[in-house]
């Protein structure tokens, strides 16, 4: 029996292949090239987390609540993510969101212009998530929301970065009685005046792991309120907000636009507290004090202590319902269907249950079981 030489064997295999066959090696060389607003080519190589090409994104405020969700979405598609940070221990969890060398940390100071410029000079998109809900000894709300945003926008404009996404807040209004909402509105005006292509995002109160909504209502220390928890808003899932920010990366039509991101249902804080109590099988007490007493007391407490507590401006915000700008775009314009808070309370609050109730099903599921005991409806009716 004759033995075939290696060259003849390869020739026989090649002849047996269909004409439409593309070798794996050749397919690996297929790349998509997109040109950015400033003419910069972006090479996208298929491979997800381990891709060797793609966008370079800087995410200011990545160590906060929303930051980890957008960093995870960017890094897992192969983007190089630059994360400016202030505290060494606050950034560790973000290292594993991307492949080796794809998540880069740079120490910065919001008042140091050089560190801001160094963080954005190689990027083609910059996200500003920096925000503070209460003043501290080193930074008041004006420092963070206005002056800090101005310095970041200056750095973005200096290096002509292709895209700038500035995360503001719902109810941002220059005439608001709340300093938080006033400074957020001024921050929007400043960044738009410096970089007109800025995309402004106004998320409603967000819920998820590490939030300050569900976990605050489920904790034992949340006792004092001033408006009987009657303020109304449409809470939004933080994962949906992260998804929206990711979509803005590849959609240049979102430039220069303003987005109001909110959930599908309107709640008062009291209604959310009732949902929380049902889920954790406990009743949390809430003591209502007049605004004239609680607001100055909270202001003094916030100045005296060095950990997050009630601030006077947070008390002021309890009297302001959510207002949605009718001219702004929403999740619908991004083809995203936001999740309802009532369907996710079990996922985030199970750890607050006692051992006796820990393994019980979600409250919504229990309610459905209770209904079946009393409603006897045939399937064909």
N, C-alpha and C positions, 0 to 999 in steps of 0.2 A: 504494500500500500504506500503510495507516494505521500510524502509530507510536504505541506505547503509552506513556503517561505513567509516571513512576517509581512513583507510588502504585498505578496499576492493575497494573503488573508485579509489585509486592510482593504484591498481593491474589491474583493468579493463582498465584504460588508457594506462598502459604500454603494455598490451596485444594487444591493438588496434594500436599501433605504428608500422610502417614498421621496418624491421630488420636493415635497413641502417640508421635509425634515430640516430642522435647525439645530445644530449641535449646542449642547449646554454651554460650551466655552464661548461660542459666538453670541448666545443670548445674554450672557453676563455683560457684554460690552454695549448693550443697548441702553442709552441714557436719554432722559428727557431734559432739555435745557429750556428754562424760562428766563425771560429778560425782565428785570425789575423796572420800576419807574425811572430810576436814574441811569438805566442802561447796564446795570450789573448782571452778569449771567449767573443763574443758580442752577447747578447740576444736581439732578435728583437721580439717585441710583436705587433701584428696588432692593429691599432687604430690611426695611423697618428699622428696628433699634440699632442694627449693626451696619446701616448704610454708611457709605463713604463720602456722600455729598448731600447737600441740602442747605437750608437756611441757617443763619447764625442769629440767634435771638438773645437779647439782654432783658432780664426780668428783674426790675427793681421791686423790692418788697416780697421776694420769693419765699422768705422764711415765715411769712404770715399765713393766715388761714387759707385764702384763695390761691396763694402762690404755689403750693405743692401740687395743685390740680392742673394748672396750666403747664408747669415745668414737666410733670409726668407725661402729659399729652405731647408736648414738643419733643422731649428726649426719646420717647418710644418710637417716633417716626424718623429718627436719625438726625435731628437738628443738633447743632452745636449750641448749647445753652450757657450763657454767661450769667452768673449769679453774684451780684454785688452783695456783700454781707457786712454786718457790724460786729456780731457776736459769734465767736468760734463754735460754740456748742449748739447754736440755733440752726446750723446749716447741714448737720451730719446726715439727716434723713434724706436729703435731696441727692446725695452722691450716687445712690443706687438706682435712681430713676432712669439713667442713661448708660450707654455702653462706656467702656474704658476710654477716657479722654474726651468724652462728649459733654460732660458737665464740668464747667470751669468756674472756680470761685475766685473773686477779687474783692479784697477788703476796700471799703469806701467810707466816706463821711459825706453826709448830705450837704454840709457846708464847704466841702473841699471840691472846688471846680475841677481840678486836675484828675482826681479820682473818678469823677463822673464822666469826664471826657474819655479817660482810658477804658472805661467800662463799655462805651458805645461805639468807639471808633472803628471796630471791625464788624459791626452788626448791620443787618439789613432790616431788622424790625426791633423796636424797643417797647416793652410793656412797663408802664409805671403803675404799680399796685400799692405804692407807699401811702399809708394813711394812719391816722390816730384818732380814736373815738374820745379821748380825754387828754388834757394837757399834762405834761410832766415838767420836772424841774429844768431839764435841758432843752426841751422842744415844746412850744405851745402850738395850738392848731394853725396859726398863721405861718409859723416856721415850716411846718410839714406840708400843708395843703396848698400854700401859695408860693412862698419863697423856694421851697424844695422843688416843687413842680416846675417853677420858672428856671431853675438851674439845670434840671434835667432836659427841659425843652431847648434851652440854649445849646447844650452839648449835642443834642440830636440835630438841630439846625446847622451847627458848625460843621459837622461831618456829613451833612445832607443824607441822613439815614432814610431809607425808602419809606418805612412805615413807623408811625408812633401811635400807640394805643394807650390812652390815659383813662384809668379807672377812677371814676368820681363816686357819686352817691345819689340815690333817689332823693327827691325833695331839695336838690341843690338850688338855692335861691339867694340872690344877693340881698334881698330884703327880708329874709327869714328872721324870726326871733331867736333862732338857734345859731350860735357861733359856728358850730360844725357845718351846718348847711350853707352859711354865708361864705365861709372860707373855701368850701368845696366849689361853690359857684365862681368865686374869684379865681380859683385855680384853673377852672375850665376856660375862663376868658383870657387868662395870661398865656396858657399853652397854645390856644388857637391864634392869638395875636402873633406869637413867635413862629409857630409852625402850623399854617392854615390847614394842612392835610391831616391833622390830628383826628383820630377816631376817639370819640368820648363815649364811655360806657357807664351807665348809671344802674348798678344792680340794687334790687330791693334787699331787705334783710335776708341774709343767707343762712341756710341750715345745712348741717352735715356733721361729720366728726370734727371735733375741736371748735364748734360754733359757740356763739354767745347768745343763742336764742333758746334752743331746746335744752341744752345743758344748764343754762342759767336758771330756767324755770324748774328743772328737775332737782337742782341743788338745794340744800337745806339753808344756805346763807342768803338766798334771795327772798328777803322778808318785806322790804319797804318799797312802796310805790306811792304815786301822788295823784294819778288820774283813774284809779280803780281799774287800771290796765285796759282802758277803753280805746286807745289809739288803734287805728286800723291800717293794715298794709297787706301786700301780697307776697309772702315769703317765697324765696326762690332757692332751688336746690343748687348747691355750690358746684356740683358736677356739671350741671347744665350751663352755668356761667363759664366754667373752664372750657367746655365744648364750644361755646360761642367765641371765646377768645382765640381758640385754635383755628376756627373757620376764618377768622379775620386775617390770619397769616397768609392764606392763599387767595383771598378774595379782595382784589384792589378796589372793587366798587364800594367797599366799606370805608374807604378813606374819606375824610372830611364829614363823616356822618355822626349822628348822635343816636345811641341805642339805649332804650329803657328796657332792662331785663327784669321781669317779675314773674311770679308764679301764676297758675290758672285760677286761684281762688282767693278771695278777700277774707282775712281773719282779723279779729281783735286779739290783743295779747291775752285777754281773759279766756277766749275760746281756745287758743293754743295751750294755755295752762291746763284747761280741762282735758284736752287730748293727752297731755303729758301725764296728768294724774291717773287717767284710765290705763295708760300703758305701763306705768311703773307700780300700779296698785298701792299708791300712797297719796295722801292729801297734803299738799304743801300750803302752808298758811301765808297770806300776803296782807300786810298791815298798811292801810292807806293813811297817809299824812298830808296835810295841806301843803300846797306848793310853796307858800310863804315861809314854811318852817323847814321842809325837807331840802329845798334847793340851796339855801345858804349853808345848812349843815353838811350837805354832800360836798359843796365847794371846799369847805374847811377840811373835811375828812380826806379829800383827794390831795390836798396840799400837804397834809401832815403825814400821810402814809406813803410808802414807796412801792406798794403793790396795787394792782388795779382794783379800785372800788368805785362806788357811785360818784359821779361828778355832777356839778350843778347843771351843765349843759345837757347831760343825759336826762335829767328830770324835765328840762324844758322840752326836749324832743318827745316826751310822753304825751304832750298835748297837741302834737302835729300829726295829722293823718297823711298817708301817702298821696301825693299828687303826681299824676302821670302826664308828661308832656305829649299832647296829641299829635304834634309834628314829628316826634322822634320815631325811629324804627324799633322793632321788637324782635322777639324770637322768631316770629312768623317769617320775617324777611330773611332769616338765616336757615329756614327749613328745620327748625328745632321745636319739638313738642315738650314744654317744660313739665316736670313731675309735680304732683300735688303733695304737700307736706303730710297730709293725713295718711298717705299710703306708706310712709317711710319712718314713722315714729318708732316702730318696733326695732328697726335696724340700728338706730342710733341710741336708743334709751334702754335696751335690755339690761345693760350693766347696772342700772339704778334699782332693779328689782331685788327683793330679798330672796333668800334661798328657797323659801316656800312657794314663790311664784315664778321663779326664773325660767322654768321649762314650759310654762303655759304658752299657747299660741298668741299671735298678735291680737290686739283688742278688736280690730275690724273683723278678723276671722271668728272671734268669739261671738260678736254681735250677729254675724250671719248664722251661726249655729243656733243662737237663741231664737232668731226669727223662724227658723225651720220647725221649731217646736210648736209654734202657734199658727203658722201659715201652711195650710194643706191645699196646695195648688197642683193640679195634674199638669204634666208636660204638654199635653195636647190642647190645653185650654188657652 
